[in-house]
């Protein structure tokens, strides 16, 4: 029986990325454990634990230099190159390929495919609470820990808009800003949708409540 600890080691997953996925899974499990509707908790936890396995492909490895320790930049550049050679340049496709390699079900792979900022609106409109909870859980965890939904989107908005290219009139940045505001509004609606059927509240999800579950999830049975 594989565990996240063993899978992360086998795939040379960065420590920061390991912790991010564990925190997201902990948020997802907290919600599922207090959810009043029928929910497949195992699918939620597994999807969250491995949803970003290919994300090294999109990383600017100099952005958070503290995340490169102790191996250093050269080591992680080599790992990134290995991932690109094996899985291609698309981090989402890489994550799905890895999910299949480690034996996750088709249902879990579909949930992994649904996670991400850009998928907030489809998750909100859909009927799958597994998708909603996973997208929401990912939206509550930043690079350094658990945030409120609005803190997370404020941080994401700053980085999202910073990547934009503008013309002399700022047209591109306006489009991106409008898009991001719509995503934020949809995420708030989804939060209300989820917690209308939960015994816990959004503020019950924090670094302290998540930390206890993270320790358990290192050894969660995978396949």
C-alpha positions as CSV (number, residue, x, y, z in Angstrom):
1,X,0.0,0.0,0.0
2,X,1.5,3.3,-1.1
3,X,1.3,6.5,1.0
4,X,1.7,10.1,0.0
5,X,5.1,10.2,1.7
6,X,6.3,7.4,-0.6
7,X,4.7,8.8,-3.8
8,X,6.1,12.3,-3.2
9,X,9.6,10.8,-2.7
10,X,9.4,8.7,-5.8
11,X,8.3,11.7,-7.9
12,X,10.9,14.1,-6.4
13,X,8.1,16.4,-5.3
14,X,9.3,19.7,-3.9
15,X,8.8,20.0,-0.1
16,X,6.6,23.1,-0.5
17,X,4.4,21.3,-3.1
18,X,4.1,18.3,-0.8
19,X,2.9,20.5,2.0
20,X,0.5,22.5,-0.2
21,X,-1.2,19.3,-1.4
22,X,-1.4,17.9,2.1
23,X,-3.0,21.1,3.4
24,X,-5.5,21.1,0.5
25,X,-6.4,17.5,1.3
26,X,-6.7,18.4,5.0
27,X,-9.1,21.2,4.2
28,X,-11.1,18.9,1.9
29,X,-11.3,16.2,4.6
30,X,-12.4,18.7,7.3
31,X,-15.3,19.7,5.1
32,X,-16.2,16.1,4.1
33,X,-16.1,15.0,7.8
34,X,-18.7,17.7,8.6
35,X,-20.8,17.4,5.5
36,X,-24.4,16.6,5.7
37,X,-24.9,15.4,2.1
38,X,-23.6,12.1,0.7
39,X,-20.0,12.6,-0.3
40,X,-17.1,10.4,-1.4
41,X,-14.5,11.5,1.1
42,X,-11.8,9.2,-0.2
43,X,-12.0,10.5,-3.8
44,X,-11.8,14.1,-2.4
45,X,-8.8,13.4,-0.3
46,X,-6.9,11.5,-3.0
47,X,-7.6,14.2,-5.6
48,X,-6.4,16.9,-3.3
49,X,-3.3,14.9,-2.3
50,X,-2.1,14.6,-5.9
51,X,-3.8,17.5,-7.8
52,X,-0.6,19.5,-8.4
53,X,2.0,16.7,-9.0
54,X,3.1,18.2,-12.3
55,X,3.2,21.8,-11.1
56,X,7.0,22.0,-11.2
57,X,6.6,22.4,-14.9
58,X,5.0,25.9,-14.5
59,X,7.2,27.1,-11.6
60,X,9.5,30.0,-11.9
61,X,12.0,28.3,-9.6
62,X,13.6,31.7,-8.5
63,X,10.2,33.1,-7.3
64,X,10.4,31.5,-3.8
65,X,14.1,30.7,-3.3
66,X,13.4,29.4,0.2
67,X,11.4,26.5,-1.4
68,X,14.6,25.2,-3.2
69,X,16.4,24.2,0.0
70,X,18.2,22.1,0.8
71,X,18.8,20.7,-2.8
72,X,19.3,24.0,-4.5
73,X,18.3,25.6,-7.9
74,X,20.4,23.3,-10.1
75,X,18.8,20.1,-8.6
76,X,15.3,21.4,-9.2
77,X,16.0,22.7,-12.7
78,X,17.1,19.1,-13.5
79,X,14.0,17.6,-12.0
80,X,11.9,20.1,-14.0
81,X,13.7,19.1,-17.2
82,X,13.0,15.4,-16.4
83,X,9.3,16.1,-15.9
84,X,9.1,18.0,-19.2
85,X,10.9,15.2,-21.1
86,X,8.6,12.5,-19.7
87,X,5.2,14.3,-19.5
88,X,5.4,17.3,-21.8
89,X,5.1,21.0,-20.9
90,X,1.5,21.0,-19.6
91,X,1.4,20.7,-15.8
92,X,-2.3,19.7,-15.8
93,X,-1.8,16.9,-18.2
94,X,1.3,15.8,-16.2
95,X,-0.6,15.7,-13.0
96,X,-3.3,13.5,-14.6
97,X,-0.7,11.2,-16.1
98,X,1.0,10.8,-12.7
99,X,-2.4,10.2,-11.0
100,X,-3.0,7.3,-13.4
101,X,0.5,6.0,-12.9
102,X,0.0,5.7,-9.1
103,X,-3.2,3.9,-9.6
104,X,-5.9,6.5,-8.9
105,X,-9.3,5.8,-10.3
106,X,-10.8,7.5,-13.3
107,X,-13.2,9.4,-11.0
108,X,-10.3,10.8,-9.0
109,X,-8.5,11.8,-12.2
110,X,-11.6,13.7,-13.4
111,X,-11.7,15.6,-10.1
112,X,-8.0,16.5,-10.4
113,X,-8.8,17.8,-13.9
114,X,-11.5,20.0,-12.4
115,X,-9.3,21.7,-9.8
116,X,-8.0,25.2,-10.3
117,X,-8.9,28.9,-10.3
118,X,-10.1,28.7,-13.8
119,X,-12.6,26.0,-12.9
120,X,-14.4,27.8,-10.1
121,X,-17.3,28.7,-12.4
122,X,-17.9,25.2,-13.8
123,X,-17.6,23.7,-10.3
124,X,-20.2,26.2,-9.0
125,X,-22.6,25.4,-11.9
126,X,-22.1,21.7,-11.6
127,X,-23.8,19.1,-9.4
128,X,-20.6,17.4,-8.0
129,X,-19.9,18.4,-4.4
130,X,-16.6,16.4,-4.7
131,X,-15.6,18.9,-7.4
132,X,-16.8,21.9,-5.5
133,X,-15.0,20.9,-2.3
134,X,-11.7,20.2,-4.0
135,X,-11.8,23.4,-6.0
136,X,-12.7,25.3,-2.8
137,X,-10.0,23.5,-0.7
138,X,-7.4,24.5,-3.2
139,X,-8.7,28.1,-3.1
140,X,-8.1,28.2,0.7
141,X,-4.4,27.3,0.7
142,X,-1.6,29.7,-0.3
143,X,2.1,29.1,-0.6
144,X,2.7,29.5,3.1
145,X,-0.5,28.2,4.7
146,X,-4.2,28.4,5.0
147,X,-5.9,31.6,4.1
148,X,-9.5,32.9,4.0
149,X,-11.1,32.7,0.6
150,X,-10.7,36.5,0.1
151,X,-7.1,36.5,1.3
152,X,-6.3,33.8,-1.2
153,X,-8.0,35.5,-4.1
154,X,-6.3,38.8,-3.2
155,X,-3.0,37.1,-3.3
156,X,-3.8,35.2,-6.5
157,X,-5.2,38.3,-8.1
158,X,-2.0,40.2,-7.5
159,X,0.1,37.4,-9.1
160,X,-2.4,36.8,-11.9
161,X,-2.6,40.4,-13.0
162,X,1.2,40.7,-12.8
163,X,1.5,38.2,-15.5
164,X,-0.6,40.2,-17.9
165,X,0.6,42.1,-20.9
166,X,-1.0,45.5,-21.5
167,X,-1.2,47.8,-24.4
168,X,-0.9,51.5,-24.2
169,X,-4.5,51.8,-23.0
170,X,-4.3,49.0,-20.5
171,X,-6.9,46.9,-22.4
172,X,-5.5,43.5,-21.5
173,X,-5.1,44.2,-17.8
174,X,-8.8,45.4,-17.7
175,X,-10.0,42.2,-19.3
176,X,-7.9,40.1,-16.8
177,X,-9.1,42.2,-13.8
178,X,-12.8,41.7,-14.9
179,X,-12.2,38.0,-15.3
180,X,-10.7,37.7,-11.9
181,X,-13.4,39.6,-10.2
182,X,-16.0,37.3,-11.7
183,X,-14.0,34.3,-10.4
184,X,-13.9,35.8,-7.0
185,X,-17.6,36.3,-6.9
186,X,-18.2,32.7,-8.1
187,X,-15.9,31.4,-5.4
188,X,-17.9,33.3,-2.7
189,X,-21.1,31.8,-4.0
190,X,-19.6,28.3,-4.0
191,X,-18.4,28.8,-0.4
192,X,-22.0,29.5,0.6
193,X,-23.2,26.6,-1.4
194,X,-20.8,24.2,0.4
195,X,-21.2,25.4,3.9
196,X,-25.0,25.4,3.6
197,X,-24.6,21.6,4.0
198,X,-21.7,21.5,6.4
199,X,-21.6,21.3,10.2
200,X,-18.5,23.6,10.2
201,X,-18.0,27.2,9.1
202,X,-15.3,28.6,6.9
203,X,-13.6,30.2,9.8
204,X,-13.2,26.7,11.4
205,X,-10.6,26.0,8.7
206,X,-7.3,27.5,9.7
207,X,-3.6,26.5,10.1
208,X,-4.3,25.0,13.5
209,X,-7.2,22.7,12.5
210,X,-5.4,21.7,9.3
211,X,-2.1,20.9,10.9
212,X,-3.4,17.9,12.9
213,X,-4.8,16.3,9.8
214,X,-1.7,17.0,7.7
215,X,0.3,14.7,10.0
216,X,-2.3,11.9,9.5
217,X,-2.4,12.3,5.7
218,X,1.3,11.6,5.2
219,X,0.4,8.0,5.7
220,X,-3.0,8.0,3.9
221,X,-3.5,4.7,1.9
222,X,-3.3,5.5,-1.8
223,X,-3.7,2.3,-3.7
